[in-house]
Amino acid sequence: MAEFKFLTIQNQKTPLTFLFAFQIAREHYVGARICLQQSPIGIVRSGCLLAQQCVEMFVKAILHLDHKSADIHYLPKLLERGKAKTAYFDKLLTDQKLRYFIENLTLVNARMRFGEGGFTVEQQELTQILDEVAFNLNKTYLDMIKSKHAPLYVPDALKETFLRGNKYFTEAAISNDTLAAIPLP
């Protein structure tokens, strides 16, 4: 049998899982924002799936720092695991608008992914809420590791679209240098 090397997934977890989860969350955020901004109707399913993965990976990255992550995908349960130490987790569960966002993101993975459920999306409003949540989860993680600044990696070709209407991440908060985006204490 031929040995293919184009994609190889390893089974073991790495001690740097928290860092990888954080970087993946940020990549998913950039991807979700770009997908949801495409006109006229965006790349909605992909944007919503990436938004769900973004939030899940930010939450897991934060939970990994306290060794409380779990191999589950249900966002409210993940948030419950860390709400005692992470005030923003509690806000995501108690603020009416943010709780609605979290509950519907959870349904994206369960029902929207394979087209089982119908959906409507207000792209601009969804993008604004995603910006708010990604910004606060990103800040929470960076504060926990005592990192002052780690810009998001956004390739130059996506920069204008990424920044359009973004009230949370400015040009100073992004970089096209992948190494600059690694958070260090």
ZAZATOR-172183 format. One line per 2 residues: their letters; for each residue x, y, z of C-alpha. Coordinates in steps of 0.1 Angstrom, whole numbers. Each point is the difference from the previous one (the first is absolute). Layout:
BEGIN
A	X/Y/Z ~ ...
//
This chain:
BEGIN
MA	0/0/0 ~ 13/35/-9
EF	11/24/27 ~ -18/33/-5
KF	13/30/19 ~ -23/28/-11
LT	-19/0/33 ~ 10/-19/31
IQ	-19/4/33 ~ 17/-12/31
NQ	-20/-15/29 ~ 20/13/30
KT	-7/34/16 ~ 29/25/2
PL	9/19/32 ~ -5/31/-22
TF	-37/-8/-6 ~ -11/33/17
LF	22/20/-23 ~ -12/-18/-32
AF	-37/2/11 ~ 5/38/4
QI	16/4/-34 ~ -27/-21/-16
AR	-27/20/17 ~ 15/32/-15
EH	3/-16/-34 ~ -37/-11/1
YV	-10/35/11 ~ 18/16/-30
GA	-15/-26/-23 ~ -36/4/14
RI	2/38/-3 ~ 12/-2/-36
CL	-27/-25/-9 ~ -28/19/16
QQ	10/33/-17 ~ -2/-14/-36
SP	-28/16/-20 ~ -29/-2/-5
IG	-7/-31/22 ~ 35/-9/11
IV	13/-35/4 ~ -25/-5/28
RS	3/-36/10 ~ 38/1/0
GC	0/33/19 ~ -24/-14/26
LL	20/-32/4 ~ 32/20/4
AQ	-16/23/25 ~ -11/-30/21
QC	35/-15/-2 ~ 16/33/8
VE	-19/3/33 ~ 4/-36/9
MF	38/1/-6 ~ 4/33/20
VK	-19/-15/29 ~ 20/-33/-2
AI	33/20/-2 ~ -10/19/32
LH	-11/-32/17 ~ 32/-17/-10
LD	19/26/21 ~ -18/-13/31
HK	0/-37/-11 ~ -38/1/-3
SA	-5/-6/-37 ~ -22/-29/-11
DI	-5/-18/-32 ~ -35/13/-4
HY	-15/25/-25 ~ -30/13/19
LP	9/36/7 ~ -22/6/31
KL	16/-30/17 ~ 35/11/-9
LE	-8/35/14 ~ -14/-15/32
RG	33/-18/6 ~ 19/33/2
KA	-25/27/11 ~ 12/0/36
KT	35/13/-11 ~ -9/18/-32
AY	-25/28/4 ~ -6/3/-37
FD	-12/-36/-2 ~ -27/9/26
KL	-10/30/-21 ~ -3/-22/-31
LT	-24/-22/20 ~ -20/28/17
DQ	-2/29/-24 ~ -32/-5/-20
KL	14/9/-34 ~ 33/-19/5
RY	-18/-31/13 ~ -22/0/-31
FI	32/2/-21 ~ 16/-29/19
EN	-31/-22/-2 ~ -4/6/-37
LT	37/-6/-7 ~ -4/-33/17
LV	-29/-8/-24 ~ 22/9/-30
NA	22/-30/7 ~ -29/-23/7
RM	-26/10/-26 ~ 13/25/-26
RF	32/-19/-8 ~ -17/-27/-21
GE	-30/21/-11 ~ -25/-16/23
GG	-14/32/14 ~ -12/32/-17
FT	16/32/11 ~ 0/38/-5
VE	31/21/5 ~ 3/37/5
QQ	36/1/-12 ~ 9/35/13
EL	-14/-6/35 ~ 14/-35/2
TQ	35/14/-10 ~ -2/28/26
IL	-9/-25/28 ~ 27/-24/-12
DE	25/30/1 ~ -10/8/35
VA	3/-36/13 ~ 33/-7/-19
FN	15/32/13 ~ -9/-7/36
LN	10/-37/-1 ~ 33/10/-17
KT	6/26/27 ~ -9/-24/28
YL	26/-25/-13 ~ 27/26/-5
DM	-7/14/35 ~ 2/-35/15
IK	34/-6/-15 ~ 11/35/8
SK	7/9/-36 ~ -2/36/-9
HA	-5/-2/-37 ~ -3/-28/-26
PL	-15/13/-33 ~ -24/-22/-20
YV	15/-14/-31 ~ -19/14/-30
PD	16/-4/-35 ~ 3/33/-19
AL	-25/-12/-26 ~ -27/-3/27
KE	9/30/21 ~ -26/25/-15
TF	-28/-25/2 ~ 9/-10/35
LR	1/35/13 ~ -32/12/-17
GN	-25/9/28 ~ 22/-16/27
KY	-5/20/32 ~ 23/-22/21
FT	31/-9/-20 ~ 17/29/-17
EA	29/1/-24 ~ 24/2/30
AI	-14/-33/13 ~ 8/-20/-32
SN	32/-11/-18 ~ 9/-18/-31
DT	30/-15/19 ~ -9/-35/13
LA	27/1/26 ~ -12/33/14
AI	-33/-16/8 ~ 14/-25/25
PL	-9/12/35 ~ 29/1/24
P	-2/10/36
//
